Amino acid sequence: MSRPRLTNRAPALLGKAVFDGYDFGLQLQFVEGANRLLLEHDGFFIRRTEHPLHRYWRVPKKQLLEGLDLIFHRLMELGEGRFTETWQSFCQKLEAAQSAPDRQAFTWGMIFRLAPLAQGGVLLSGDYHPGVVAVSRRMHGIFLGHSRSWRIDATPELVRSNLILEMGLSEDQFEILDTVQELLSDGSVVPAETITRINLGGPAQERVASASDEISSDVYLAAVPSIERTELTVEQVTQALQGYSLMDHQPAGILHLLQRTSALLADDMGLGKTRQAIIAAAIRAAGRPVLVITLSSLLINWQREIQMVYPEASIALQVFDPVAEWTVINYERLGDYVLQAGHFVVMVIDEAHRLKEPTAAWTRHGFDIAAKVPNRYLLTGTPILNRESELHTLLRLSGHPVGQLSLKEFCEQFAGNPEFRKNLRDAIGDWMLRRSKDVLPNLRGKQRQTLPVVLTEDEQREYDRIRLEDRPSLARLGSLRLFLEQVKVRIVMELLSELDVEDKVLLFTEFKETVTTLRTLCDAAGYGCVTMVGSDSIGKRQKAIDQFQTDPETRVFAGTTSAAGTGYNLTAANYVMFLGLPWTPGLQDQAEDRAYRNGQLRAVFVIAPLVENTIDQMLWQMLLDKRQIAQDLIEPEVAAGNRAELAMHL
């Protein structure tokens, strides 16, 4: 008897199909080139291995059915005869999925938040799903474009019930907050007309069309308790500080925080805001939990600082531990701690200017947490990066009376001219404490200078070519800034060759491509060089810092301003050079003061090469204008005549 003959049967193109009433899920065989085709039809590939539909393509119903003939035949063409699928069998699988919809097909892992509104109703936010849009519209909800949430005139329980019925969700996929959200009137921030604009020429950009009636620009933030004076006296704080090793100016900063339930410590960079906040928080908390929010790159720095003051302290880094005395997280994790907010007694917000934009998700989460924490300490060396209105959100976060004004009223009363800014300074004087580096007698000073740079004929032609390209102005602006950075590389390399062997240099750029170029040229020239860009891990960043600070042969630290310009101690450097200018004077100062801070024993020289007859000069003037606004408000004693001095020396 002969044995049966085995044959390899070609697989079907479509293994399985599911449908949830809105989108199809397609389990397709791998086809080279299918990605582009499905992405063109708004498809999304499910990569998470934990997802029940791992490796399925999720495609909206309308997009799939309208282009079905094209999609099928193109996939079969790309498959080059490897599949047995027919048009009829392909359609039958989709029809079968439609006839038995699975509401829960794409709801795995989704989380939704419901927060009550002071004006009545509820604010719905969370993961996107077309079912959420459908339910919200049926309930006559208004979509808030700034915060990507829905305002619905109903109770949280009713909204949750309707979503469960529509999508098959479970109750544990909802968080119902008890922090009341208040409307922040006019959440938009209008640029100040007194600030220089960068003009590239060419046609004006077309404005985006206005939104439909169902979209609103309203911004809602949780209502935060008003600032109150605490029971602590000067004598009590002085007694509590016995035994701490502090610089002369630091006890006053600690007292400033401890005598208020919320305050802003706006000391100049390098004066030890971190140390002051740690001690104030520990005294106020008296062993109870403290939450610290900082940048991702500064998590380890905060952990080390806490351990330097309190070696036995228990610290939870990026995790919630109910028995830890200190919990240190980054801004991106704020949303994970909203439900645990009531656990903490003190909230320390480092680099608080990151919360200046009321429409950002982490700002909303920050307010949700602040509403539950009785003591809120804000830290920033740059409370104003661009304009006075940026203080409004911080004042509101603290519970300051001025923060209760609408943004429009705030700007009408306190923005636009030096007299208004003086009124604001007077109104917030008890809340904000700022000291300059003058309180540190051992600092040798910081000198700034600009260095004129002239383009060669070839460079000028390339600059003009980019400037006149038929592209949006922002795209041209970015290309021009990158091009000018590359031009300045040769200038900076010449400057490096003129420095003494004891000198060390910080090189700041706006583009990581320039950092790569600098590293290559420094290596070729025999200059020890370390780098830092945004994609570097925390460990890699710390290794670069330690090497630069301790190794005499490592003389150059090159990094992007966004990655390396905030929070780090780089006092081994006595030169700072900007190949590209940041957008705000606050970011410029922050970057400079990586070198010019406590622990610096030499004079610091800041050099900014500026290319003649280019956007460099417009950007520099814009920085001068913004610097004047900030000085009118937070440093009035040096504002007079300072603009002329900056123009001369910067």
C-alpha positions as CSV (number, residue, x, y, z in Angstrom):
1,M,0.0,0.0,0.0
2,S,1.5,3.3,-1.0
3,R,1.9,6.1,1.5
4,P,-0.1,9.3,1.1
5,R,1.7,12.1,-0.6
6,L,2.2,15.2,1.6
7,T,2.0,18.6,0.0
8,N,2.6,22.1,1.4
9,R,-0.5,24.2,1.1
10,A,-0.1,27.9,0.6
11,P,-1.6,29.9,3.5
12,A,-4.5,32.3,3.3
13,L,-3.6,36.0,3.2
14,L,-6.1,36.9,6.0
15,G,-6.0,34.5,8.9
16,K,-8.6,36.1,11.1
17,A,-10.7,39.2,11.2
18,V,-12.4,40.9,14.2
19,F,-14.7,44.0,14.3
20,D,-15.7,46.1,17.3
21,G,-18.3,48.3,15.5
22,Y,-15.8,50.9,14.6
23,D,-12.6,49.3,13.5
24,F,-11.5,46.0,11.9
25,G,-8.6,43.9,13.2
26,L,-6.8,42.0,10.5
27,Q,-4.4,39.1,11.2
28,L,-2.5,39.2,7.9
29,Q,0.4,37.1,6.7
30,F,3.7,39.1,6.4
31,V,3.8,40.9,3.1
32,E,6.8,43.0,2.1
33,G,5.5,46.5,1.5
34,A,2.1,46.0,3.2
35,N,3.0,48.5,6.0
36,R,3.0,51.5,3.7
37,L,-0.3,50.4,2.0
38,L,-2.1,50.0,5.4
39,L,-0.7,53.1,6.9
40,E,-2.0,55.1,3.9
41,H,-5.5,53.8,5.0
42,D,-5.0,54.9,8.7
43,G,-4.0,51.4,9.8
44,F,-2.2,50.8,13.1
45,F,-0.1,47.7,13.8
46,I,-0.5,46.4,17.3
47,R,3.0,45.7,18.6
48,R,2.5,45.2,22.3
49,T,3.0,41.5,23.0
50,E,0.5,41.5,26.0
51,H,-2.3,42.7,23.7
52,P,-4.8,39.9,22.8
53,L,-4.6,41.1,19.2
54,H,-0.8,41.2,19.1
55,R,0.4,41.5,15.4
56,Y,-3.0,42.5,14.1
57,W,-3.6,45.5,11.9
58,R,-6.3,47.8,13.2
59,V,-8.0,49.7,10.4
60,P,-11.0,52.1,10.6
61,K,-14.2,50.6,9.1
62,K,-14.7,53.5,6.6
63,Q,-11.1,53.4,5.4
64,L,-11.0,49.7,4.9
65,L,-14.4,49.2,3.2
66,E,-14.0,52.2,0.8
67,G,-10.6,51.0,-0.3
68,L,-11.2,47.2,0.0
69,D,-10.8,46.3,-3.6
70,L,-7.5,48.2,-3.9
71,I,-6.1,46.9,-0.6
72,F,-6.9,43.3,-1.4
73,H,-5.5,43.2,-4.9
74,R,-2.4,45.2,-3.9
75,L,-1.7,42.8,-1.0
76,M,-2.0,39.8,-3.3
77,E,0.2,41.5,-5.9
78,L,2.9,42.1,-3.2
79,G,2.5,38.5,-2.0
80,E,3.7,37.3,-5.5
81,G,1.4,34.2,-5.5
82,R,2.3,33.0,-2.0
83,F,-1.3,33.0,-0.8
84,T,-4.5,31.1,-1.7
85,E,-6.9,33.9,-0.7
86,T,-9.7,34.7,-3.1
87,W,-11.6,38.0,-3.3
88,Q,-14.7,36.0,-2.2
89,S,-13.0,34.4,0.8
90,F,-11.5,37.7,1.9
91,C,-14.8,39.4,1.9
92,Q,-16.6,36.6,3.7
93,K,-14.2,36.8,6.6
94,L,-14.8,40.5,7.0
95,E,-18.6,40.0,6.7
96,A,-18.4,37.3,9.4
97,A,-16.6,39.7,11.7
98,Q,-19.2,42.4,11.1
99,S,-22.0,40.0,11.8
100,A,-20.6,39.2,15.3
101,P,-18.9,42.3,16.6
102,D,-16.6,42.1,19.6
103,R,-17.0,45.4,21.5
104,Q,-13.9,44.7,23.6
105,A,-11.6,43.9,20.7
106,F,-9.5,47.1,21.1
107,T,-10.2,48.1,24.7
108,W,-7.4,46.1,26.3
109,G,-5.2,48.3,28.6
110,M,-7.3,51.5,28.1
111,I,-7.7,53.8,31.0
112,F,-10.1,56.7,31.4
113,R,-10.3,59.5,33.9
114,L,-13.4,61.3,35.0
115,A,-13.1,64.6,37.0
116,P,-16.0,66.7,38.3
117,L,-16.2,70.4,37.2
118,A,-16.8,73.3,39.4
119,Q,-19.3,74.6,36.9
120,G,-21.1,71.3,36.8
121,G,-20.6,68.3,34.6
122,V,-17.5,66.1,34.1
123,L,-14.2,66.1,32.3
124,L,-13.5,62.9,30.4
125,S,-9.9,62.1,29.4
126,G,-7.8,59.1,28.6
127,D,-7.0,56.8,25.7
128,Y,-8.5,57.4,22.2
129,H,-11.2,55.1,20.9
130,P,-13.9,56.0,18.4
131,G,-16.5,54.6,20.8
132,V,-15.6,57.3,23.3
133,V,-16.1,60.0,20.6
134,A,-19.5,58.4,19.7
135,V,-20.7,58.3,23.4
136,S,-19.5,61.9,24.1
137,R,-21.2,63.2,21.0
138,R,-24.5,61.5,21.9
139,M,-24.2,63.1,25.4
140,H,-23.7,66.5,23.7
141,G,-20.1,66.7,24.9
142,I,-17.7,69.5,23.9
143,F,-14.2,68.4,22.8
144,L,-11.5,70.5,24.4
145,G,-8.8,70.6,21.8
146,H,-6.0,72.0,24.2
147,S,-6.3,69.1,26.7
148,R,-7.7,66.4,24.3
149,S,-10.6,65.8,26.7
150,W,-14.4,66.0,26.6
151,R,-16.6,68.3,28.7
152,I,-19.9,66.5,29.3
153,D,-22.9,67.8,31.3
154,A,-23.6,64.6,33.3
155,T,-22.4,62.8,36.4
156,P,-19.2,60.7,36.3
157,E,-21.2,57.6,37.1
158,L,-23.6,58.1,34.1
159,V,-20.7,58.8,31.7
160,R,-18.9,55.6,32.9
161,S,-22.1,53.6,32.6
162,N,-22.6,54.7,29.0
163,L,-19.1,53.9,28.0
164,I,-19.3,50.4,29.6
165,L,-22.5,49.7,27.7
166,E,-21.0,50.9,24.4
167,M,-17.5,49.4,24.6
168,G,-17.7,46.5,27.1
169,L,-15.3,48.2,29.4
170,S,-14.8,47.2,33.1
171,E,-15.1,49.5,36.0
172,D,-11.5,49.1,36.9
173,Q,-10.6,50.9,33.6
174,F,-12.0,54.1,35.1
175,E,-10.5,56.6,37.6
176,I,-13.1,58.9,39.1
177,L,-11.2,61.8,40.7
178,D,-12.5,63.9,43.5
179,T,-10.4,66.9,42.6
180,V,-12.7,69.6,41.2
181,Q,-11.6,71.1,37.9
182,E,-12.0,74.8,37.3
183,L,-12.2,76.7,34.0
184,L,-9.0,78.6,33.2
185,S,-10.5,81.3,31.1
186,D,-8.7,82.0,27.8
187,G,-6.1,79.3,28.1
188,S,-4.2,80.6,25.1
189,V,-1.0,82.6,25.5
190,V,-0.7,85.5,23.1
191,P,2.9,86.5,22.1
192,A,4.0,89.9,23.3
193,E,4.2,92.4,20.5
194,T,7.3,94.0,22.0
195,I,9.4,91.0,21.2
196,T,11.4,90.9,17.9
197,R,10.1,88.5,15.3
198,I,12.3,86.5,12.9
199,N,11.3,87.2,9.3
200,L,12.6,84.9,6.6
201,G,10.7,86.6,3.7
202,G,8.7,84.7,1.2
203,P,4.9,84.2,1.2
204,A,2.9,84.4,4.4
205,Q,1.8,81.1,6.0
206,E,-1.8,80.2,5.6
207,R,-3.7,80.1,8.9
208,V,-5.3,76.9,10.1
209,A,-9.1,76.8,9.6
210,S,-11.2,77.4,12.7
211,A,-12.5,74.4,14.6
212,S,-16.1,73.2,14.4
213,D,-18.7,74.1,16.9
214,E,-18.2,71.0,18.9
215,I,-14.6,72.0,19.7
216,S,-13.7,74.4,22.5
217,S,-10.4,76.0,23.6
218,D,-11.4,76.1,27.2
219,V,-8.8,74.8,29.7
220,Y,-9.7,73.1,33.0
221,L,-7.3,72.7,35.9
222,A,-7.9,71.3,39.4
223,A,-8.8,73.9,42.1
224,V,-5.8,74.2,44.4
225,P,-6.1,75.4,48.0
226,S,-5.2,79.0,48.7
227,I,-1.8,79.9,50.2
228,E,-1.8,80.2,54.0
229,R,0.9,81.3,56.5
230,T,2.1,78.4,58.6
231,E,2.6,78.3,62.3
232,L,6.4,78.1,62.1
233,T,8.2,81.1,63.6
234,V,11.7,82.4,62.7
235,E,12.9,81.1,66.1
236,Q,11.5,77.6,65.5
237,V,13.1,77.4,62.0
238,T,16.4,78.7,63.2
239,Q,16.4,76.1,66.0
240,A,15.5,73.3,63.4
241,L,18.4,74.3,61.2
242,Q,21.0,73.8,64.0
243,G,23.4,71.1,62.8
244,Y,23.0,71.6,59.1
245,S,25.9,72.8,57.0
246,L,24.5,75.7,55.0
247,M,25.8,78.7,53.0
248,D,25.0,82.1,54.5
249,H,22.0,82.8,52.2
250,Q,20.3,79.4,52.5
251,P,18.6,79.7,55.9
252,A,16.5,82.6,54.5
253,G,15.4,80.4,51.6
254,I,14.4,77.6,53.8
255,L,12.5,80.0,56.1
256,H,10.7,81.4,53.0
257,L,9.4,78.0,52.1
258,L,8.5,76.9,55.6
259,Q,6.4,79.9,56.6
260,R,4.0,79.4,53.7
261,T,2.0,76.4,52.5
262,S,3.2,77.3,49.0
263,A,6.0,79.5,47.7
264,L,8.4,80.0,44.8
265,L,12.1,79.8,45.4
266,A,13.6,81.5,42.3
267,D,17.2,81.8,43.3
268,D,19.8,82.2,40.5
269,M,21.2,78.9,39.2
270,G,24.0,77.5,41.4
271,L,22.7,78.8,44.7
272,G,21.6,75.5,46.0
273,K,17.8,75.5,45.6
274,T,17.8,71.7,45.7
275,R,19.5,71.6,49.1
276,Q,17.2,74.3,50.5
277,A,14.0,72.6,49.3
278,I,15.1,69.2,50.7
279,I,15.7,70.6,54.1
280,A,12.5,72.6,54.1
281,A,10.4,69.6,52.9
282,A,12.0,67.3,55.5
283,I,11.3,69.7,58.4
284,R,7.7,70.3,57.2
285,A,6.9,66.7,56.6
286,A,8.4,65.5,59.9
287,G,8.9,62.0,58.6
288,R,5.7,61.9,56.5
289,P,5.9,61.3,52.7
290,V,7.4,63.9,50.3
291,L,6.9,63.9,46.5
292,V,9.6,65.4,44.3
293,I,8.9,66.1,40.6
294,T,11.9,66.8,38.4
295,L,13.3,66.3,34.9
296,S,14.2,62.7,33.9
297,S,17.9,63.7,33.6
298,L,17.9,65.0,37.2
299,L,16.4,62.0,39.0
300,I,19.8,60.6,40.1
301,N,20.9,64.1,41.1
302,W,18.0,64.5,43.5
303,Q,18.5,61.0,44.9
304,R,22.2,61.9,45.6
305,E,21.3,65.3,47.1
306,I,18.7,63.7,49.5
307,Q,21.2,61.1,50.6
308,M,23.9,63.7,51.2
309,V,21.6,65.5,53.7
310,Y,19.8,62.4,55.0
311,P,22.0,59.3,54.5
312,E,19.4,57.0,56.0
313,A,16.4,58.3,54.1
314,S,14.3,55.8,52.2
315,I,13.8,57.0,48.6
316,A,11.5,55.5,45.9
317,L,12.7,56.4,42.5
318,Q,10.0,56.3,39.8
319,V,7.9,53.9,41.7
320,F,5.2,54.3,44.4
321,D,6.3,52.8,47.7
322,P,3.8,53.7,50.6
323,V,6.5,53.4,53.2
324,A,9.2,55.5,51.5
325,E,9.9,58.9,53.0
326,W,10.8,60.4,49.6
327,T,9.2,59.6,46.2
328,V,11.1,61.1,43.2
329,I,9.5,61.1,39.7
330,N,9.8,62.8,36.4
331,Y,7.1,65.0,34.8
332,E,6.1,62.2,32.4
333,R,5.0,60.0,35.3
334,L,2.7,62.6,37.0
335,G,-0.4,61.0,35.6
336,D,0.4,57.8,37.4
337,Y,0.4,59.5,40.8
338,V,-2.9,61.4,40.7
339,L,-4.8,58.8,42.7
340,Q,-1.9,58.6,45.3
341,A,-1.7,62.4,45.7
342,G,-3.4,62.4,49.2
343,H,-0.6,60.2,50.5
344,F,1.9,63.1,50.4
345,V,2.4,66.0,52.8
346,V,4.8,68.1,50.7
347,M,5.2,68.4,47.0
348,V,8.4,69.8,45.6
349,I,8.3,70.9,41.9
350,D,11.8,71.3,40.5
351,E,12.2,73.3,37.3
352,A,8.7,74.5,37.8
353,H,8.7,76.6,34.7
354,R,8.0,73.3,32.9
355,L,4.4,73.8,34.1
356,K,3.9,77.2,32.5
357,E,1.7,75.9,29.7
358,P,-1.8,75.2,31.0
359,T,-2.8,72.9,28.2
360,A,0.1,70.4,28.7
361,A,-0.9,67.0,30.1
362,W,1.6,67.1,32.8
363,T,0.4,70.5,33.9
364,R,-3.1,69.1,34.3
365,H,-1.8,66.1,36.3
366,G,0.4,68.5,38.4
367,F,-2.7,70.4,39.3
368,D,-4.6,67.2,40.1
369,I,-1.9,66.3,42.6
370,A,-1.4,69.8,44.0
371,A,-5.1,69.9,44.9
372,K,-4.5,67.1,47.4
373,V,-1.1,68.1,48.8
374,P,-1.2,70.7,51.6
375,N,2.4,72.1,51.0
376,R,3.7,72.9,47.6
377,Y,7.2,74.2,47.0
378,L,8.1,75.5,43.5
379,L,11.7,75.8,42.4
380,T,13.1,77.5,39.2
381,G,15.9,79.8,38.4
382,T,13.9,81.0,35.4
383,P,10.3,81.8,36.4
384,I,9.9,83.7,33.1
385,L,11.2,82.3,29.9
386,N,9.4,84.5,27.4
387,R,6.7,86.8,28.9
388,E,4.9,87.7,32.1
389,S,1.9,85.5,31.4
390,E,4.0,82.4,32.1
391,L,3.9,83.2,35.8
392,H,0.1,82.9,35.8
393,T,0.0,79.1,35.8
394,L,2.6,78.9,38.6
395,L,0.7,81.4,40.7
396,R,-2.5,79.4,40.2
397,L,-0.7,76.2,41.0
398,S,0.4,77.7,44.3
399,G,-3.1,79.0,45.2
400,H,-1.9,82.6,45.0
401,P,-4.8,85.2,44.8
402,V,-3.3,86.7,41.6
403,G,-3.5,83.3,40.0
404,Q,-7.3,83.3,40.5
405,L,-7.6,86.1,37.9
406,S,-8.4,85.0,34.4
407,L,-5.4,85.0,32.1
408,K,-7.0,88.0,30.2
409,E,-7.4,90.0,33.4
410,F,-3.9,89.0,34.5
411,C,-2.4,90.3,31.3
412,E,-4.4,93.5,31.3
413,Q,-3.2,94.3,34.8
414,F,0.3,93.1,34.9
415,A,1.8,92.7,31.3
416,G,3.0,94.9,28.6
417,N,5.1,97.6,30.1
418,P,7.5,98.2,33.0
419,E,4.9,99.9,35.2
420,F,2.6,96.9,35.0
421,R,5.4,94.6,35.7
422,K,6.3,96.6,38.8
423,N,2.8,96.1,40.0
424,L,3.1,92.4,39.5
425,R,6.4,92.3,41.3
426,D,4.8,94.1,44.3
427,A,1.8,91.7,44.2
428,I,3.9,88.6,44.4
429,G,6.8,89.8,46.4
430,D,5.8,87.7,49.5
431,W,5.5,84.6,47.4
432,M,8.6,84.7,45.3
433,L,12.1,84.8,46.7
434,R,15.0,85.4,44.3
435,R,18.7,86.0,45.1
436,S,21.4,86.5,42.5
437,K,24.9,85.1,42.5
438,D,26.1,88.3,44.3
439,V,25.4,86.4,47.5
440,L,28.3,84.1,46.7
441,P,31.5,86.1,47.4
442,N,33.9,83.5,45.9
443,L,32.5,83.5,42.4
444,R,34.9,85.3,40.0
445,G,32.3,86.6,37.7
446,K,30.9,85.9,34.2
447,Q,31.9,87.8,31.1
448,R,29.9,87.6,27.9
449,Q,30.9,88.6,24.4
450,T,29.7,88.1,20.8
451,L,32.0,87.2,18.0
452,P,31.0,88.4,14.5
453,V,31.2,85.8,11.8
454,V,31.1,86.4,8.0
455,L,29.9,83.8,5.6
456,T,32.1,82.8,2.7
457,E,30.6,83.3,-0.8
458,D,29.7,79.6,-1.0
459,E,28.2,79.7,2.4
460,Q,26.2,82.8,1.6
461,R,24.8,81.2,-1.6
462,E,23.8,78.1,0.4
463,Y,22.2,80.3,3.1
464,D,20.1,82.2,0.5
465,R,19.1,79.0,-1.2
466,I,17.7,77.5,2.0
467,R,16.0,80.9,2.9
468,L,14.2,81.1,-0.4
469,E,13.1,77.5,-0.7
470,D,9.4,76.8,-1.4
471,R,8.8,75.3,2.1
472,P,6.9,76.5,5.2
473,S,8.8,79.2,7.2
474,L,9.3,77.0,10.2
475,A,10.9,74.3,8.1
476,R,13.2,76.8,6.5
477,L,14.0,78.3,9.9
478,G,15.1,75.0,11.3
479,S,17.3,74.3,8.2
480,L,18.9,77.7,8.5
481,R,19.7,77.3,12.2
482,L,21.3,73.9,11.5
483,F,23.3,75.4,8.6
484,L,24.6,78.3,10.7
485,E,25.6,75.9,13.5
486,Q,27.7,73.9,11.0
487,V,29.3,77.1,9.8
488,K,30.3,78.0,13.3
489,V,31.9,74.7,13.9
490,R,35.0,75.9,12.1
491,I,35.1,79.1,14.2
492,V,34.8,77.1,17.4
493,M,37.5,74.7,16.4
494,E,39.8,77.7,15.8
495,L,38.9,79.1,19.3
496,L,39.7,75.7,20.9
497,S,43.2,75.8,19.4
498,E,43.9,79.1,21.1
499,L,43.0,78.0,24.6
500,D,45.4,77.0,27.4
501,V,45.7,73.4,28.3
502,E,44.1,74.1,31.7
503,D,41.0,75.5,30.0
504,K,37.8,73.4,29.6
505,V,34.9,74.3,27.4
506,L,31.1,73.7,27.2
507,L,29.8,73.7,23.6
508,F,26.0,74.1,23.3
509,T,24.1,73.4,20.1
510,E,20.4,73.2,19.2
511,F,20.9,70.1,16.9
512,K,22.4,66.8,17.8
513,E,24.0,66.6,14.3
514,T,26.3,69.4,15.3
515,V,27.2,67.6,18.4
516,T,28.3,64.6,16.3
517,T,30.4,66.9,14.0
518,L,32.1,68.4,17.0
519,R,32.9,65.1,18.5
520,T,34.5,63.9,15.3
521,L,36.6,67.0,14.9
522,C,37.7,67.1,18.5
523,D,38.8,63.5,18.4
524,A,40.8,64.2,15.2
525,A,42.4,67.2,16.8
526,G,43.3,65.3,20.0
527,Y,40.9,67.2,22.3
528,G,39.3,64.8,24.9
529,C,35.6,65.2,24.3
530,V,32.4,63.9,25.8
531,T,28.9,64.5,24.5
532,M,25.3,64.6,25.7
533,V,22.1,64.5,23.6
534,G,18.5,63.8,24.4
535,S,18.6,60.1,23.5
536,D,21.4,59.4,26.0
537,S,20.5,57.3,29.0
538,I,20.8,58.7,32.5
539,G,23.8,56.4,33.1
540,K,25.6,57.6,30.0
541,R,24.9,61.2,30.9
542,Q,26.3,60.8,34.4
543,K,29.4,59.1,33.0
544,A,30.1,62.0,30.6
545,I,29.7,64.5,33.5
546,D,32.0,62.6,35.8
547,Q,34.6,62.2,33.1
548,F,34.5,65.9,32.2
549,Q,34.6,67.0,35.9
550,T,37.5,64.8,36.9
551,D,39.7,63.9,33.9
552,P,42.2,66.7,33.0
553,E,42.5,65.3,29.5
554,T,38.8,65.7,28.8
555,R,38.6,69.3,27.9
556,V,35.4,69.6,25.8
557,F,31.8,68.9,26.7
558,A,29.5,69.2,23.7
559,G,25.8,68.8,24.1
560,T,22.4,70.1,23.0
561,T,21.0,72.9,25.1
562,S,17.8,70.9,25.7
563,A,19.7,67.9,27.0
564,A,22.7,69.4,28.8
565,G,21.6,72.9,29.6
566,T,19.6,72.3,32.8
567,G,20.4,70.9,36.2
568,Y,24.0,69.6,35.8
569,N,27.1,70.8,37.6
570,L,29.9,71.3,35.1
571,T,32.1,73.7,37.0
572,A,35.3,72.2,35.5
573,A,34.6,74.4,32.5
574,N,35.7,78.1,32.4
575,Y,34.5,78.7,28.8
576,V,31.0,78.4,27.4
577,M,30.3,78.7,23.7
578,F,27.0,78.7,21.9
579,L,27.0,77.4,18.3
580,G,23.2,77.8,18.3
581,L,21.1,80.2,20.3
582,P,18.2,78.9,22.4
583,W,14.8,80.5,22.1
584,T,14.7,82.2,25.5
585,P,17.2,84.0,27.7
586,G,16.2,81.8,30.5
587,L,17.5,78.7,28.7
588,Q,20.6,80.6,27.7
589,D,21.3,81.6,31.3
590,Q,20.6,78.0,32.5
591,A,23.1,76.7,30.0
592,E,25.8,79.2,30.9
593,D,25.3,78.5,34.6
594,R,26.2,74.9,34.3
595,A,29.7,76.4,34.6
596,Y,29.0,79.6,36.5
597,R,27.7,78.2,39.8
598,N,28.8,77.5,43.3
599,G,32.1,75.6,43.2
600,Q,33.5,77.5,40.3
601,L,36.9,78.9,41.2
602,R,37.7,80.7,37.9
603,A,36.1,83.4,35.9
604,V,33.7,82.1,33.2
605,F,33.8,83.4,29.7
606,V,30.7,83.1,27.5
607,I,31.2,83.4,23.7
608,A,28.4,83.6,21.2
609,P,29.5,83.6,17.6
610,L,26.9,85.6,15.5
611,V,26.8,85.3,11.7
612,E,26.4,88.7,10.1
613,N,23.3,89.5,8.0
614,T,21.4,86.3,9.0
615,I,18.7,85.2,11.4
616,D,21.3,85.0,14.1
617,Q,21.1,88.8,14.6
618,M,17.3,88.7,14.7
619,L,17.3,85.9,17.2
620,W,19.8,87.7,19.4
621,Q,17.7,90.9,19.4
622,M,14.7,88.7,20.3
623,L,16.6,87.4,23.3
624,L,17.5,90.9,24.4
625,D,13.8,91.9,24.3
626,K,12.7,88.9,26.3
627,R,15.6,89.4,28.8
628,Q,14.3,93.0,29.4
629,I,10.8,91.8,30.2
630,A,12.2,89.3,32.8
631,Q,14.5,91.9,34.4
632,D,11.7,94.4,34.8
633,L,9.9,91.8,36.9
634,I,12.4,89.8,38.8
635,E,15.6,91.9,38.8
636,P,14.4,95.5,38.8
637,E,17.5,96.8,40.6
638,V,19.7,96.0,37.6
639,A,17.3,96.6,34.8
640,A,18.2,100.3,34.2
641,G,20.9,100.5,31.6
642,N,21.3,96.8,31.4
643,R,20.0,96.3,27.9
644,A,22.7,98.6,26.5
645,E,25.3,96.7,28.5
646,L,24.1,93.3,27.2
647,A,24.2,94.6,23.6
648,M,27.8,95.7,24.2
649,H,29.1,92.6,25.9
650,L,27.0,89.7,24.9
